[in-house]
Amino acid sequence: MYKQKTLFGLTLALIAMVLGTALAMWSETLMVNVAVNTGEVKVKFSDWYCSDKGADPQAEGFHNTEGKDVASCDISVEVRDGEGNPIKLLVTIDNAYPGYSVDVGLVIDNIGTIPVKLLSSSISEYDKEALSVSLTVPEDTQIDPGYNSTYTLHITVLQGAAEKSTYTFEVTLTFAQWNEVP
């Protein structure tokens, strides 16, 4: 009986091996290595200018028929990024008076690899009795890589400005990849 059980067990093992080999499937595996290199959103100021290039520019209702050059407008780089690109400018207007009005041109370059659009812009709090400040943005704010766009900051000193005073404010322009801006 022991021999029959052993023989039966060996027979079942042999049948399992034969069936396993017969049912075995051949296979081959394919693989794909994927590398995703992301682009870069990067902008900088490439140029800037002030409309006061001689006789003081005047707001509507004021005149400078004498061609006086009393006030001045100066723009300098205040902050650079790690690669030396200008990312914050300082506009200084000296000896201003009511009626003095300048436009500050800001040329913004897309030095990244992805098209960008203006996501938001803001002008910090300032004395609205002393200054009128506005920002003109292009109708289409998209800047493709390697191209630029010009934004204009309008600043006018109003009658409410006090003598020998300093008024400050900050303009912030935030750019994002073009497909995130509605």
Secondary structure, DSSP 8 states (H G I E B T S, - for coil): -HHHHHHHHHHHHHHHHHHHHHH-------------------EEEEEEEES-SSS--B-TT---TT-----EEEEEEEEE-TTS-EEEEEEEEES--TTBEEEEEEEEEE-SSS-EEEEEEEE----TTTEEEEEE--SS--B-TT-EEEEEEEEEE-TT--TT------EEEEEEEGGG--
